Amino acid sequence: MAEDYYKVLGVKRNAQEDEIRRAYRELARKYHPDLHPDDESAKKKFQEVQVAFEVLNDKKKREKYDKFGAGFENMSGGPGRRGWPGAGAGGPGGGGAHEFDFDLNDIFGGSAKAGRGGGGGFADLFKQFGGGAAGAGPGAATGRPPAKGADLEHEITIPFATAVLGGEAAIQVRRANGREETISVKIPAGVDDGKKIRLKGQGDPGPRGAAGDLLLTIRAAPHPCYRRTGNRLDVTVPITLAEAARGAKVDVPTPRGVITLTIPAGSSSGKRLRVKGHGVRAKDKPAGDLYAEIEIAMPEGLSDKEIEQIAKIAEKHPQEPRADLRW
């Protein structure tokens, strides 16, 4: 009697897709051959788990399995072609098309395993009639590609500078067999916070086919001085009272080196200076700009006489700095 794939994975017949994937990962870790190199029973159990997952993880295969059982893969899907190969085109039985609702494995003594390339039974019979592909490997009987392994999701936080300039990062991934693997990831310049990067073939291994993908979510750590909005960078530049009054040239560190910023004479705190093209540069996007906001740093330790002098200067040049301040 063919095995019950639901029992193999230890799930109910109405199990959701995520339950099936979770059960597969747990059993794959438990019975992986690398963890039991001399245990044939573990190897056999691992293979059974793979076969069950390949079917139940595929919506179409699962529907056919639920309807016809484990022998569904040995049955053609079109009308007049279920049963003996070629029955609808003058094959054994003669005449027109015929429909058969039995499992040919029961007739020839084959098994679901034999029909998947296990040797003997139905697989060998197909080879005699030019259908050798029936035992050629996963998906050969149906012409469909092998089942793909499950995708993995991971989140990584990178330095602010790496998000702006690009670079490399390393992540630790725990595989189904319990082993941890370090994967090097190339970070593109100008990557946005929350961006998802797909690393093909770095997910869980497939039951018999290609591995799934690793979906990596990028998070950028904050910078102590710089702020980012899209491709624009903002930075607060402190200047002295004298530099604000007289004007000055000050050095400002940026992602691409130090630049010299010209402070106009008489600048007040809050004044913003635009430096074109010195923001974030991303592929296929125009370079952003850098906005430097002036902040006047008052000198410390002023004497009463010095404070009085500043007050007298202010009296000679009356201002209304809060005239536009409103709720």
C-alpha positions in Angstrom: 0.0 0.0 0.0 1.3 3.4 -0.9 2.5 5.7 1.8 0.3 8.5 3.1 2.3 11.7 2.4 0.4 13.6 5.0 1.4 11.1 7.7 5.0 11.2 6.4 5.2 14.9 7.1 3.0 14.6 10.2 0.4 17.1 9.1 -3.4 17.0 8.6 -5.0 16.7 5.2 -6.2 20.2 5.4 -2.8 21.6 6.4 -1.9 25.0 5.0 1.2 25.6 2.8 3.2 27.2 5.6 2.5 24.2 7.9 3.7 21.8 5.2 6.9 23.8 4.7 7.5 24.1 8.4 7.0 20.3 8.9 9.4 19.6 6.0 12.1 21.8 7.3 11.9 20.2 10.8 12.0 16.6 9.4 14.8 17.5 6.9 16.9 18.7 9.8 16.1 15.6 11.9 16.9 13.0 9.2 19.5 14.7 7.0 22.1 12.2 5.9 25.0 14.5 6.9 23.8 14.1 10.5 23.4 10.3 10.2 26.1 9.1 7.8 25.9 5.5 8.8 22.1 5.2 9.4 20.3 3.8 6.4 16.9 4.1 8.1 17.5 7.9 8.5 18.5 8.1 4.9 15.4 6.3 3.8 13.2 8.5 6.0 14.9 11.6 4.6 14.0 10.4 1.0 10.4 9.7 2.0 10.1 13.2 3.5 11.5 14.7 0.3 9.1 12.9 -1.9 6.1 13.8 0.3 7.1 17.4 0.3 7.6 17.6 -3.5 4.0 16.5 -4.0 2.2 18.4 -1.1 4.2 21.6 -1.8 2.9 21.7 -5.4 -0.7 22.8 -5.6 -1.5 20.9 -8.8 0.3 17.8 -7.7 -1.4 17.9 -4.3 -4.9 18.1 -5.9 -4.2 15.1 -8.0 -2.7 13.2 -5.1 -5.8 13.9 -3.0 -8.0 12.6 -5.8 -6.0 9.6 -7.2 -3.5 8.8 -4.5 0.3 8.2 -4.8 -0.1 6.7 -8.3 -1.3 9.9 -9.9 2.1 10.7 -11.4 1.8 7.6 -13.6 -1.5 8.7 -15.1 -1.7 11.1 -18.2 -3.9 14.1 -17.6 -5.8 14.3 -20.9 -9.1 12.6 -21.8 -8.9 9.1 -23.4 -5.3 8.7 -22.2 -5.6 7.4 -18.6 -4.8 3.7 -18.3 -2.6 2.0 -20.9 -0.4 4.4 -22.9 -2.0 5.2 -26.3 -5.4 3.6 -25.4 -7.2 6.5 -27.1 -5.3 6.1 -30.4 -5.8 2.5 -31.4 -3.8 1.0 -28.5 -4.6 -2.3 -26.7 -8.4 -2.6 -26.4 -8.9 -1.4 -30.0 -11.4 1.1 -31.4 -12.1 4.4 -29.9 -11.0 6.1 -26.7 -11.5 4.4 -23.3 -11.4 5.8 -19.8 -9.9 3.8 -16.9 -10.1 4.8 -13.3 -7.7 2.3 -11.8 -4.1 2.6 -10.7 -1.8 0.8 -13.2 0.7 0.2 -10.4 -1.9 -2.2 -8.9 -1.9 -4.3 -12.1 1.8 -4.5 -12.7 2.8 -4.8 -9.1 4.7 -1.5 -9.2 4.8 1.1 -6.6 4.9 4.9 -6.4 8.6 4.6 -5.6 9.2 2.5 -8.7 7.4 5.0 -10.9 9.9 7.6 -9.7 13.0 5.8 -10.8 13.4 3.2 -8.1 13.8 0.5 -10.7 11.6 -2.5 -11.6 7.8 -2.7 -11.9 6.0 0.0 -13.8 9.2 2.1 -14.5 10.8 -0.8 -16.4 7.6 -1.5 -18.3 7.6 2.1 -19.6 11.2 1.8 -20.7 10.2 -1.3 -22.9 7.7 0.9 -24.7 10.1 3.8 -25.4 9.1 5.7 -22.3 12.5 5.5 -20.5 12.1 9.0 -19.3 9.7 7.8 -16.7 12.6 6.8 -14.5 14.9 9.6 -15.6 14.5 11.7 -12.5 12.2 14.2 -10.8 9.5 15.6 -13.0 10.5 13.4 -16.0 7.1 11.6 -16.3 5.1 14.9 -16.4 7.6 17.1 -18.3 7.5 19.6 -15.4 10.7 21.0 -13.8 11.7 19.6 -10.4 10.1 21.1 -7.3 11.9 24.1 -6.0 13.0 24.4 -2.3 11.4 26.8 0.1 12.5 30.5 0.1 14.1 31.9 3.3 13.7 35.4 4.6 16.4 37.3 6.5 16.9 40.9 7.7 20.2 42.7 8.0 21.2 46.1 9.4 24.1 47.8 7.6 26.0 51.0 8.4 24.6 54.3 7.0 27.8 54.8 4.9 27.4 51.3 3.3 23.8 52.1 2.3 25.0 55.3 0.6 28.2 54.2 -1.0 27.6 50.4 -1.4 29.9 47.6 -0.2 29.7 44.1 1.2 28.0 42.6 4.2 28.0 39.1 5.7 25.0 37.2 7.1 24.7 33.9 9.0 22.2 31.4 7.7 21.2 28.2 9.4 20.6 25.4 6.9 18.1 22.5 7.2 20.8 20.2 8.4 21.6 22.5 11.4 24.8 23.9 9.9 25.5 27.6 9.9 26.8 29.2 6.7 28.2 32.6 6.1 27.0 34.3 2.9 28.7 37.4 1.5 26.2 39.9 0.1 27.0 42.8 -2.3 25.2 46.0 -1.3 24.5 48.3 -4.2 25.2 52.0 -3.7 22.2 54.1 -2.8 20.1 51.1 -1.5 17.0 52.3 0.3 16.0 51.3 3.8 13.6 48.4 3.6 14.8 47.3 0.2 14.5 43.5 -0.5 17.3 41.8 -2.3 16.8 38.3 -3.8 19.7 35.9 -3.6 18.9 33.1 -6.0 19.7 29.5 -4.9 20.6 30.5 -1.3 17.3 29.2 0.2 16.4 25.7 1.4 17.4 22.9 -0.9 14.6 21.4 -3.0 13.4 17.8 -2.5 14.9 16.8 -5.8 15.5 20.0 -7.7 16.8 23.6 -7.4 17.2 25.3 -4.0 14.9 28.2 -3.1 15.9 31.8 -2.8 17.0 34.0 0.1 14.9 37.2 0.4 17.1 39.7 2.2 15.6 42.9 3.7 18.1 45.8 4.1 17.9 48.1 7.1 20.2 51.2 7.3 21.5 52.2 10.7 21.1 55.9 11.5 24.1 58.3 11.2 25.1 60.6 14.1 25.3 63.7 11.8 23.7 63.0 8.5 20.0 62.4 7.6 18.7 60.9 4.4 15.5 61.5 2.4 15.5 59.5 -0.8 18.6 60.6 -2.6 18.9 63.8 -0.6 21.3 64.2 2.3 21.0 66.8 5.1 23.7 67.8 7.6 23.9 70.5 10.3 27.1 72.5 10.1 28.1 74.4 13.3 29.9 77.7 12.8 31.2 80.3 15.2 29.7 83.7 15.8 32.6 85.4 14.0 32.2 83.1 11.0 28.5 83.9 10.8 29.2 87.6 11.1 32.2 87.9 8.7 31.5 84.9 6.4 34.0 82.1 6.1 35.1 79.0 4.3 34.7 75.8 6.3 35.5 72.2 5.6 32.6 69.7 5.7 33.1 65.9 5.5 30.8 64.2 2.9 30.4 60.6 1.6 32.8 61.4 -1.2 35.4 63.3 0.7 35.8 66.7 2.3 34.4 69.8 0.6 34.9 73.5 1.3 31.6 75.3 2.1 31.4 79.0 1.7 29.4 80.7 4.5 28.0 84.1 3.4 28.7 87.0 5.8 25.8 87.7 8.2 24.4 84.1 8.0 21.9 83.1 10.7 21.2 79.7 12.2 18.8 77.7 10.0 20.2 79.0 6.7 20.5 76.2 4.3 23.2 75.9 1.6 22.8 73.5 -1.3 25.7 71.5 -2.6 24.6 70.0 -5.9 25.4 66.3 -6.7 26.8 65.5 -3.3 23.9 63.5 -2.0 23.2 59.8 -2.7 24.1 58.3 -6.0 22.2 55.2 -7.1 22.4 53.3 -10.3 20.1 54.5 -13.0 19.0 57.5 -10.9 20.3 61.1 -10.9 22.6 62.0 -8.0 20.9 63.7 -5.1 22.0 67.0 -3.5 23.5 67.8 -0.1 21.8 70.4 2.1 24.0 72.0 4.8 22.0 73.8 7.5 24.0 76.5 9.4 23.9 76.4 13.2 25.7 79.2 15.1 27.5 78.0 18.2 27.8 80.8 20.8 31.1 81.1 22.5 31.2 79.8 26.1 32.5 81.8 29.1 31.5 85.3 27.9 32.1 88.0 30.5 29.4 90.4 31.6 31.2 93.1 29.6 31.2 91.0 26.4 27.6 90.1 26.8 26.8 93.8 27.2 28.7 94.6 24.0 26.7 92.0 22.1 23.5 93.5 23.4 24.5 97.0 22.3 25.3 95.7 18.8 21.8 94.1 18.7 20.2 97.4 19.8 21.9 99.2 16.9 20.5 96.6 14.5 16.9 95.9 15.5 15.4 92.6 14.3 12.1 90.7 14.5 13.3 87.1 14.1 10.0 85.7 15.4 7.8 87.8 13.1 6.7 84.7 11.1 6.4 82.4 14.0 2.8 81.2 14.4 0.7 78.1 15.3 
